[in-house]
Amino acid sequence: MNSDNNKNSIKLWLSSLIFGVVGGFLGGGFFGLLFAIESMNDTDIVANLGKVGLFLSAFFMFGLFGIFFGFIPAFLTGLLAHSRNLQRTWKHYVELFIIGCLCSGFYMLWLIGVVFGNEINEVLLVFMAIGGLSAVIVGRFFLPKSS
């Protein structure tokens, strides 16, 4: 009996750690892509396709920062996903998206409001959407299959 509890505890922390690292990286990478797209002066999409290196480097560099800044909400999302026994179903993906949005939103409210002392604005919604999207992608690969 004690062995089963230890295995479940290890599984809980390992899956949450995976959510934290991979989810934080994806969230930062998505923010980097949005930043790279926003910084483009040229509105011609075909001309911007040649700048794939810029997009990849923005995704990677912001992804590394995302591990640092997004680890906490992604880790909490993993804990909640595991505690709710979420699996790879559409219903659970929606639930995971909502959990990721809320964890990212509350974390960004704290980070922006308390640490930086700035007003909360529509950027919060972007971080919430990125957190939800990252949670669903990580869940697609690391949640258990539905039985």
N, C-alpha and C positions, 0 to 999 in steps of 0.2 A: 504494500500500500504506500509506504513511504517512497519507494522507488518511482511510482507513478506520479506522485506529487512533485518530486524532483525533476522528472522529465517534463511535466507541464510547466513548471517554473522556468526551466531552461528554455523551453519553446516560447514562452511568453516574452522573456527578455531578449532572446535572439531575434524573434520576429519584429519586436519593437525597435531593436537596434538597426535592423535592416530597413525598416520604414524610416527611421531617423536619418540614416546616412543616404540611402538612395532617394528618398522623398525630398530631403533637403537639397541634394544635388539637382534633381529634376526641377524643383521649384526655382532655384537660383538660375538654372539654365534657361527656363522659360522666361524669367524676368530679363535675362541677358538678351534673348532673342527679341523681346519686345523693345528693349532699349536700343538694340542695333537697328531694328526696323524704324523706330522713331527718329533715330539720328540720321537716317538717309535723307539727303537733300533732293535726290532724283525721284520723281514719281513714276518713272518708267520701270515697270516690274522686270522687263526683259534685260534692261541695263543692270539691274541689281542682282540678277542671277549669277553674274560673274564674280560677285563678292561673297561667294560661299565660304571662303576662308574667314572672312570677318564674322559671319554668322556662327561658324563652328568655334572660333576662338572666343566669341562673346558667350556662347553657350557653355563652353568649358570653364572659362575664367569666372563667370558669374555662378556657375555650378559649384565651384570650390567655395566661393563666399556663401552660397546657399547652404552648404553643409554646416557652416559655422552659425549662420543666422536662422536657418530653418530647421535645425536639428530638433529643437525642443517641440515645436508644434507637430512635426512629422512623427517624432517619438511618441507623443501623446496620442496622436491618431492611431498609431500602431497598437498602443496599449488598449485603447477603446475598441478597436476592431477585433482584437483578440478576445477581450472580455465579453464582447457581444457575439462571439463565435461567428463572425462574418465569413462567408464563403464566396466562391466565384459564381454569383448569380446576378442578374440585372437588378433585382430588388436590393441586394446587398451593395452593389456598385453605387446605387443612388444614395443609400444610407452612408456609405463610405465617403462619397462626395460631400454630403452635408457635414459629416464629422470633420473632414479635412478643412472645409470652409470655416466652420466654427472655431476649430483649434487655431487655424491661421489668423482668423479675424481677431479673436481675443488676445492672441500673442502680439499681433501688430498694434492693437489698441494700447496694450501695455507698453510696447517698445516705442511707438511713436509718441504716445501721450506722456509717459513717465520719463523715459530716458532722454528723448530729444525735445520734449516740451512743445511740440508743434501741434497745430490743429489737425484734427482727423478730417480727411476729405475723401474724394472718390478713389484715391490710390488704394485705400483700404479694401475696396471691392475688388480691385485687380489682384491684390495679395490673397484675398479669400478665394477667388476663382482659381488662381494658380495653385493654392494649397489643395483645393478639392480635386483639381485635375491630376496633380501629382499623386494624391492618395489613390485615385482610381487606377492610375497606371501601375503604381507599385503593387496595389492589391491584385491587379490582373496577373501578375507574375508570382506573388508571394503569399496570397491567401490560399487556404486549402480548397481543393476541388469540391464542388457540391456532391453530396451523396445521393 
